[in-house]
Amino acid sequence: MDAFNKILILIICISSTEISASVNNHYEDSLLMQHYYEAGLGLYSEGLYSQALDSFKYAFETGKKIYSENHFNLRNINNGLGITYRNIGQYDKALEHFLLAEQSYRSDSVKNELAIARVYNNIGNVYYNKFN
């Protein structure tokens, strides 16, 4: 085997190792995002809003590393953040996350009208609480 072929094989091996590491990091981040989202749900259901907010935020930031901000995998996290912010009176932050969820649902090729209606209901509740 000549030197050129040896170098080519070495480059291919290094590239495949880097690709494999990237895929593993993406997978691990995806699992971590899901774990913190589910932890946020549990904390929220126990009325531990501050801790739930921290968990949802971590899930959101982890998700943004691997997806765009309005990616469909972040919809539920945005809803969780919105509901939690609403319950602690941070209405502008709640609206920010509900609008991200709405944008994500609207950009999807498969329209989920029920989910969009829930987001609009949440937005309506924020405005109701904000101005009453």
Backbone as CSV, one residue per row, in Angstrom:
resi,resn,N_x,N_y,N_z,CA_x,CA_y,CA_z,C_x,C_y,C_z
1,MET,0.857,-1.167,0.000,0.000,0.000,0.000,0.905,1.233,0.000
2,ASP,0.617,2.150,-0.898,1.466,3.338,-0.970,1.075,4.356,0.105
3,ALA,1.895,5.364,0.267,1.709,6.367,1.318,0.395,7.118,1.154
4,PHE,0.015,7.407,-0.091,-1.227,8.136,-0.339,-2.428,7.366,0.198
5,ASN,-2.501,6.081,-0.085,-3.616,5.255,0.383,-3.637,5.140,1.903
6,LYS,-2.463,5.057,2.520,-2.396,5.003,3.984,-2.936,6.294,4.594
7,ILE,-2.552,7.417,4.007,-3.037,8.712,4.508,-4.544,8.818,4.303
8,LEU,-5.017,8.384,3.152,-6.450,8.418,2.866,-7.229,7.574,3.876
9,ILE,-6.754,6.391,4.173,-7.409,5.522,5.159,-7.395,6.173,6.537
10,LEU,-6.294,6.788,6.907,-6.191,7.475,8.193,-7.196,8.620,8.277
11,ILE,-7.324,9.397,7.214,-8.281,10.511,7.191,-9.706,9.988,7.319
12,ILE,-10.023,8.916,6.626,-11.363,8.326,6.707,-11.644,7.838,8.124
13,CYS,-10.685,7.207,8.759,-10.859,6.718,10.135,-11.095,7.873,11.100
14,ILE,-10.313,8.932,10.965,-10.469,10.096,11.845,-11.830,10.743,11.624
15,SER,-12.237,10.894,10.369,-13.529,11.505,10.049,-14.679,10.689,10.610
16,SER,-14.620,9.378,10.468,-15.712,8.545,10.975,-15.770,8.583,12.491
17,THR,-14.631,8.712,13.156,-14.607,8.837,14.615,-15.259,10.142,15.043
18,GLU,-14.962,11.230,14.330,-15.560,12.525,14.648,-17.062,12.510,14.410
19,ILE,-17.498,11.903,13.326,-18.929,11.797,13.040,-19.613,10.971,14.116
20,SER,-19.010,9.866,14.506,-19.574,9.016,15.551,-19.696,9.776,16.863
21,ALA,-18.679,10.549,17.221,-18.718,11.338,18.458,-19.822,12.378,18.387
22,SER,-19.995,12.998,17.231,-21.039,14.001,17.053,-22.428,13.381,17.210
23,VAL,-22.637,12.217,16.614,-23.920,11.519,16.732,-24.182,11.143,18.185
24,ASN,-23.168,10.639,18.882,-23.331,10.274,20.289,-23.671,11.489,21.137
25,ASN,-23.006,12.628,20.896,-23.305,13.839,21.656,-24.733,14.297,21.407
26,HIS,-25.171,14.237,20.155,-26.541,14.619,19.813,-27.535,13.721,20.551
27,TYR,-27.290,12.427,20.532,-28.169,11.469,21.194,-28.192,11.710,22.702
28,GLU,-27.019,11.909,23.301,-26.945,12.153,24.742,-27.654,13.450,25.111
29,ASP,-27.456,14.506,24.314,-28.142,15.768,24.583,-29.650,15.611,24.452
30,SER,-30.084,14.825,23.481,-31.508,14.577,23.294,-32.106,13.865,24.510
31,LEU,-31.397,12.866,25.022,-31.862,12.159,26.224,-31.867,13.075,27.439
32,LEU,-30.837,13.889,27.565,-30.745,14.829,28.677,-31.889,15.834,28.620
33,MET,-32.168,16.346,27.428,-33.276,17.277,27.246,-34.589,16.636,27.694
34,GLN,-34.839,15.416,27.259,-36.073,14.717,27.616,-36.151,14.465,29.117
35,HIS,-35.040,14.087,29.724,-35.001,13.840,31.167,-35.384,15.098,31.946
36,TYR,-34.785,16.225,31.598,-35.074,17.462,32.326,-36.488,17.959,32.056
37,TYR,-37.006,17.727,30.862,-38.394,18.084,30.576,-39.336,17.280,31.470
38,GLU,-39.114,15.974,31.542,-39.973,15.124,32.372,-39.826,15.455,33.852
39,ALA,-38.612,15.789,34.282,-38.416,16.216,35.671,-39.196,17.500,35.926
40,GLY,-39.180,18.415,34.958,-39.937,19.659,35.083,-41.423,19.400,35.237
41,LEU,-41.947,18.446,34.475,-43.366,18.095,34.596,-43.695,17.592,35.998
42,GLY,-42.831,16.723,36.518,-43.057,16.188,37.864,-43.001,17.274,38.921
43,LEU,-42.015,18.143,38.826,-41.884,19.240,39.786,-43.066,20.196,39.680
44,TYR,-43.490,20.478,38.465,-44.639,21.355,38.254,-45.890,20.763,38.898
45,SER,-46.110,19.473,38.688,-47.312,18.833,39.239,-47.307,18.820,40.762
46,GLU,-46.128,18.924,41.360,-46.015,19.003,42.817,-46.118,20.447,43.318
47,GLY,-46.276,21.387,42.402,-46.372,22.795,42.782,-45.027,23.450,43.050
48,LEU,-43.953,22.794,42.677,-42.599,23.324,42.883,-42.185,24.096,41.629
49,TYR,-42.807,25.262,41.443,-42.670,26.003,40.194,-41.255,26.501,39.933
50,SER,-40.567,26.949,40.949,-39.204,27.452,40.763,-38.278,26.336,40.272
51,GLN,-38.377,25.175,40.907,-37.552,24.045,40.491,-37.973,23.535,39.105
52,ALA,-39.278,23.534,38.850,-39.771,23.117,37.532,-39.239,24.053,36.457
53,LEU,-39.246,25.340,36.755,-38.741,26.323,35.806,-37.271,26.075,35.487
54,ASP,-36.485,25.809,36.520,-35.064,25.504,36.302,-34.892,24.278,35.409
55,SER,-35.694,23.267,35.651,-35.601,22.032,34.875,-36.022,22.263,33.420
56,PHE,-37.136,22.972,33.221,-37.583,23.284,31.863,-36.554,24.147,31.127
57,LYS,-35.972,25.114,31.834,-34.959,25.979,31.205,-33.754,25.165,30.754
58,TYR,-33.326,24.250,31.603,-32.176,23.418,31.246,-32.512,22.544,30.037
59,ALA,-33.711,21.995,30.025,-34.142,21.185,28.881,-34.165,22.034,27.611
60,PHE,-34.653,23.262,27.727,-34.738,24.158,26.574,-33.350,24.512,26.048
61,GLU,-32.448,24.874,26.946,-31.086,25.238,26.528,-30.355,24.041,25.920
62,THR,-30.559,22.875,26.487,-29.947,21.662,25.932,-30.517,21.382,24.545
63,GLY,-31.820,21.528,24.416,-32.463,21.308,23.123,-32.015,22.289,22.058
64,LYS,-31.788,23.541,22.451,-31.339,24.549,21.481,-29.945,24.245,20.943
65,LYS,-29.165,23.463,21.688,-27.840,23.087,21.188,-27.943,22.139,19.994
66,ILE,-29.019,21.370,19.937,-29.136,20.371,18.873,-30.266,20.668,17.881
67,TYR,-31.179,21.560,18.254,-32.299,21.910,17.379,-32.406,23.429,17.296
68,SER,-33.198,23.921,16.340,-33.481,25.351,16.295,-34.469,25.689,17.411
69,GLU,-34.582,26.977,17.719,-35.400,27.412,18.853,-36.871,27.038,18.707
70,ASN,-37.375,26.968,17.480,-38.786,26.614,17.299,-38.961,25.221,16.691
71,HIS,-37.975,24.364,16.882,-38.035,22.985,16.387,-39.158,22.235,17.099
72,PHE,-39.762,21.297,16.391,-40.904,20.581,16.973,-40.550,19.829,18.251
73,ASN,-39.296,19.441,18.423,-38.914,18.738,19.653,-38.897,19.652,20.874
74,LEU,-39.008,20.956,20.662,-39.013,21.894,21.792,-40.412,22.423,22.110
75,ARG,-41.418,21.997,21.375,-42.787,22.500,21.594,-43.265,22.289,23.022
76,ASN,-43.181,21.067,23.473,-43.684,20.760,24.811,-42.895,21.487,25.884
77,ILE,-41.602,21.639,25.663,-40.781,22.374,26.629,-41.222,23.830,26.655
78,ASN,-41.456,24.423,25.479,-41.937,25.806,25.439,-43.284,25.947,26.134
79,ASN,-44.170,24.983,25.943,-45.452,25.013,26.655,-45.246,24.910,28.162
80,GLY,-44.369,24.005,28.591,-44.079,23.871,30.023,-43.514,25.150,30.608
81,LEU,-42.586,25.772,29.876,-42.028,27.050,30.330,-43.117,28.114,30.393
82,GLY,-43.947,28.171,29.360,-45.010,29.174,29.331,-45.982,29.022,30.484
83,ILE,-46.425,27.819,30.735,-47.380,27.580,31.825,-46.745,27.896,33.175
84,THR,-45.502,27.513,33.346,-44.823,27.770,34.619,-44.608,29.263,34.825
85,TYR,-44.136,29.957,33.795,-43.973,31.417,33.905,-45.315,32.087,34.205
86,ARG,-46.382,31.622,33.568,-47.709,32.192,33.835,-48.087,32.019,35.304
87,ASN,-47.826,30.839,35.840,-48.224,30.567,37.224,-47.428,31.352,38.250
88,ILE,-46.240,31.828,37.874,-45.470,32.645,38.824,-45.571,34.133,38.485
89,GLY,-46.473,34.467,37.561,-46.752,35.868,37.262,-45.801,36.535,36.285
90,GLN,-44.954,35.791,35.620,-44.042,36.369,34.624,-44.687,36.222,33.236
91,TYR,-45.667,37.084,33.010,-46.526,36.937,31.843,-45.810,37.168,30.512
92,ASP,-44.895,38.116,30.460,-44.184,38.368,29.203,-43.319,37.172,28.801
93,LYS,-42.663,36.561,29.777,-41.862,35.358,29.490,-42.778,34.205,29.067
94,ALA,-43.946,34.109,29.706,-44.905,33.067,29.327,-45.317,33.238,27.869
95,LEU,-45.658,34.475,27.488,-46.055,34.735,26.102,-44.940,34.396,25.123
96,GLU,-43.718,34.737,25.487,-42.568,34.440,24.627,-42.510,32.951,24.282
97,HIS,-42.691,32.118,25.288,-42.584,30.670,25.055,-43.829,30.092,24.388
98,PHE,-44.998,30.626,24.712,-46.196,30.163,24.012,-46.131,30.521,22.527
99,LEU,-45.594,31.697,22.221,-45.480,32.101,20.818,-44.455,31.252,20.066
100,LEU,-43.394,30.833,20.749,-42.443,29.903,20.119,-43.124,28.570,19.814
101,ALA,-43.935,28.097,20.755,-44.663,26.840,20.530,-45.639,26.999,19.366
102,GLU,-46.356,28.120,19.342,-47.324,28.369,18.270,-46.626,28.425,16.913
103,GLN,-45.507,29.118,16.861,-44.739,29.222,15.616,-44.300,27.833,15.136
104,SER,-43.895,27.003,16.056,-43.469,25.654,15.714,-44.629,24.837,15.151
105,TYR,-45.788,24.913,15.803,-46.956,24.179,15.308,-47.376,24.688,13.931
106,ARG,-47.342,25.996,13.744,-47.754,26.588,12.466,-46.813,26.205,11.325
107,SER,-45.525,26.044,11.623,-44.558,25.734,10.567,-44.531,24.251,10.210
108,ASP,-45.211,23.439,10.989,-45.222,22.000,10.739,-46.076,21.684,9.518
109,SER,-45.640,20.728,8.735,-46.399,20.345,7.543,-47.705,19.645,7.914
110,VAL,-47.728,18.997,9.065,-48.949,18.354,9.553,-49.539,19.267,10.618
111,LYS,-50.654,19.881,10.298,-51.266,20.831,11.221,-51.986,20.082,12.340
112,ASN,-51.664,20.437,13.561,-52.307,19.860,14.729,-53.183,20.948,15.334
113,GLU,-54.406,21.048,14.836,-55.301,22.138,15.236,-55.617,22.112,16.725
114,LEU,-55.747,20.930,17.304,-56.038,20.837,18.733,-54.883,21.401,19.556
115,ALA,-53.669,21.068,19.188,-52.501,21.583,19.914,-52.391,23.095,19.758
116,ILE,-52.652,23.599,18.555,-52.620,25.045,18.335,-53.701,25.719,19.173
117,ALA,-54.874,25.107,19.250,-55.956,25.659,20.074,-55.546,25.716,21.544
118,ARG,-54.845,24.701,22.014,-54.369,24.708,23.407,-53.381,25.846,23.643
119,VAL,-52.499,26.063,22.671,-51.537,27.164,22.796,-52.290,28.491,22.857
120,TYR,-53.290,28.673,21.985,-54.066,29.918,22.003,-54.842,30.065,23.309
121,ASN,-55.325,28.970,23.842,-55.990,29.018,25.148,-55.007,29.479,26.222
122,ASN,-53.792,28.948,26.179,-52.770,29.367,27.143,-52.436,30.849,26.982
123,ILE,-52.336,31.312,25.733,-52.065,32.730,25.488,-53.214,33.580,26.025
124,GLY,-54.439,33.145,25.786,-55.602,33.862,26.320,-55.584,33.929,27.836
125,ASN,-55.206,32.842,28.486,-55.111,32.835,29.952,-54.054,33.809,30.451
126,VAL,-52.951,33.925,29.721,-51.906,34.878,30.113,-52.459,36.293,30.056
127,TYR,-53.112,36.647,28.953,-53.668,37.998,28.839,-54.748,38.237,29.890
128,TYR,-55.563,37.242,30.152,-56.593,37.377,31.187,-55.944,37.673,32.538
129,ASN,-54.932,36.888,32.898,-54.251,37.093,34.184,-53.470,38.400,34.214
130,LYS,-52.889,38.776,33.106,-52.058,39.981,33.052,-52.888,41.246,33.239
131,PHE,-54.090,41.263,32.705,-54.888,42.489,32.728,-56.047,42.448,33.718
132,ASN,-56.092,41.462,34.570,-57.128,41.410,35.622,-56.512,41.428,36.985
